[in-house]
Amino acid sequence: MSRIPIELIGDEGEIRFRDCLSLRYIQSAALFCRLAYSIEKEYSRTKELGPEDNLMHEAFALHAVLSAVSFLEALINELYSDATDDMHVPDEGKTRTLFQTIEAEWRNGKNFDRAPLLTKYQRILALSGSHPFPESDPAFANIRKLVAIRNFLLHYRKEWVVTSKRRRSSGDETTEAERFETMLSHAFRENPLALKGRPFFPDRCLGHGCAEWAVINSLIVADTFFAAIGIPAPYEGIKNDLATR
């Protein structure tokens, strides 16, 4: 399933392609992660960083996070498409049975598209007869946090961020930046390039540590999901290309 299925139609040999963008997303996420790491490694050696390097590092870390979530989105959407688009499945066993179940029980594409990302994974697990991810599962909980970061970045709204350690008033509203700091302050290594006194999110958060955390947890959840439903992961053939440093 990792290869692009090709189909010949009619006497004139019309060719139709089915691409797997999930593979491109996870390869991109891993590449951005490695590039961010190389800049941090060079900085640890020289203690110098040009403005262009700083911008590249920020872009690499940011897009590693976005691409990791895009990988999970595309992965489950591609599985659903294969199940409901009369995709030819060579295996006559569990894969075909699962696809027939998905097609019968969740045929409404609009309903599927509107479901939150992790709901899609949980529902497909249930349809396969497998146990859904427990909320206490560390990687699954981390993906919830990762999706929250992605959503905030894509639907960003300005907010005031207080960097001093003053005592909060009981009437102060918790900002998204403060919420992320509470959730993530010990989840991974902070960005070593962040200037002193800068807030945790996004400055001290978005570095190689966060990017690597995003890629690793996305793959753990995807691996667990495909093992549970009993079919090969479509990215199995490129796993050696997904190093994070």
N, C-alpha and C positions, 0 to 999 in steps of 0.2 A: 504493500500500500504506500510505500515511500516513493515509488516512481509515479510519474504523471501518466494516468491511464490514457491510452489513445484508442480511438474508435473510428473504423472506416464505415462510411455511410453511402449506400447506393452504388450503382455501376461505375460512376465516374471517380470513385475513390475519395469522396469528400472526407476530410480529416477533422475530427473534433478533439480538443484537448481538455483535460481537467487538471488544473494546477493545484498545488498545495502550498498556499502562502504561509501556513504555520511553520514550515521548514525554514523559509526565508526569514521569518520573524525571529525564531530562536537562534539561527545562525547570526543574524544581525545583533541580537542582544548580547551574545557571547563575544562577538567581535568588538562591540563598543566597550564591553567590560574589560577586555584585554588591553584595549587602547588607553582606557582611563588608568589602568594599572601601570602601564609603561610610563605614563607621565608622572604619576605619583612616585614611582621607583626612581625616576631620573631626578625628581625634586628632592627626594630623601638623600641623594648623593651630592647634589650641587647646592641645594638650598636657594636656588634661583629659578625663576619662572617668568617667561615673557608673557605679554598680554595675549598674544595669539595662542600660546600653550594653555593659558588659563581658560580662554574661551572654548578651546577644543575639549579640554577636560570636562568642563561643565556640560557641553553638548553630548559627549560620550556617555557620561553618567545618566543624564536626563533621558536620552534615547534608549539606553539599555533597559531602564525601568519601563518606559512606554512599550518597547518591543517585547519585553517579557510578558506583559499582560496581553498584548496583541496576539502573541503566540497561543496563549490559553484560549482566547476568544476564537481565533481561526480554527484551532484544533477541534473544539467541540462542534463548531458550525460545520466543518468539513465532514465530521462523522455523521452528523444529522443529515447533511446533503446526500451523502453516500447511501444512507438508509432510506431516504424518501424520494430519491430521483431515479429509482430503478437501476441503480449502479450494479453492474455485474460483479458478483463476488465469487472468486474461484472456489473458496472454501465452502463446502456444503454443510459444515458443522455449526459450531456455536456462533460464528460471525453472521451467517445467514439467518439463524434463528433470532439473534438479537436485532438485526436490521428489520426483520419482519415484525417483531414486537414493537420497535420504535415507530415503524410506519403505521401500524394499527392503532397504537395508543397515543401517539403524539404527531398526528398527521398535519395538524393545524400549524402551518409555518409561521403565521403572524403571532400566534400564541407562543411559539418557540422563540422567535426573534425578540419578543418583549420581555422574556424572562431574564432575570439577572444572571450574570455569568455563572456564579457558583451554584445557582439553582439548577441550571442546565446539567452540570456535572452530577449533582445529587439525584436528579430525576432519572438520568440515563442509568446510573448505578442501580437505582430502585427497579427500573424496567428490566435490567439484566439479572435481577434476583440477588444482587450483591448488597452488602450493607453500605449505606451512605457514609461519607466522611464524618466522624464525630467532631463536634465543635472543639473538643479538647485536643485534637490532632495538631501538633506544633506547626507542621508545614501548611496545613489547611488554614489555620489561624493566621499564619504569616501572609498567605495569599489574600485573605480578607483585608489585611492592612495594606498590602501592595495595591489592591484594587482601589482602596480609599485614596492612596497617594495618586494613582493614575487619574482618578475622577477629579480630584482637586486640581491637578495640573492642567487637565483638559478643559475644565470649567472654572478656571481661576477667577476669583474676585478679590480685589485688593482688601487688605485688612491691616490694622495697626498691630505691630509686633513690639512688645516691650522687652528689652534686653537686660534691664536692671533686675536685681534680685529683691526688689521691694516686696513687702507683704501684699498679697492680693486682697482687695476689698471684697466682701461677701457679695457685692452687687456687680462685680466685674464679670463680663461674659468670657468664657473660655474660647480662645481663638483656635482655628484649625492648626496653626503652627504649634501652639502649646499642646494641643491634643496629640499631634504627631510626635512631639518630643516625649510625652508621657509614654506613648506606645512603643517608641523605637529607640530610645536613648541608649539601651543596652543590647540592641538586636544585632549590631554590626559595628565595625570600626568606623569612626567618624572621618569625614573628609579632612585630610591633613593639610589641604591647600586653603582651607577657609581662614579668613583673616580673624585675628583675635577680636572678641567682642561681638562677632556676628551671631545671629540667632541660629538655633539648631536647624530649623526648617525655613528655607531650603538649603542654606549655605553649608552647615556642618553635616547635613544629612546626605546630600546628593554627591557622593564620591564613589570610588571603586567598591568600598565596603557595601554600600546600599545596592549597587549594580550587581555585585556578585550574589548577595542575598536574594535579590529578585530572580536571577537566573536559576540558582540552585533550588530554591523552593518551588519555582514553576515546574522544573523538571521532576522534582520529587512527587508533586501532586499528579503530574501527567503520568509518570511511571506507575504510581499506585493505582490510578484510575484504569489504565489499560491492563494491568495485571489482574485487577478485580473483574473486569468484563471479559477477560480471556481472549483478547485479540491482540495482534502485534501492534506496537506503537509505530506510527508512520515515520517517525524520526529516528528509528532504531539504527538505520544505516549511516547516520551522520553524527552519532554520539561522540566519536573520537574528534570531531571538529568543534566541540562545544566547551573547550577549556576556558576558564574565566581569568587566567593570568598567565 
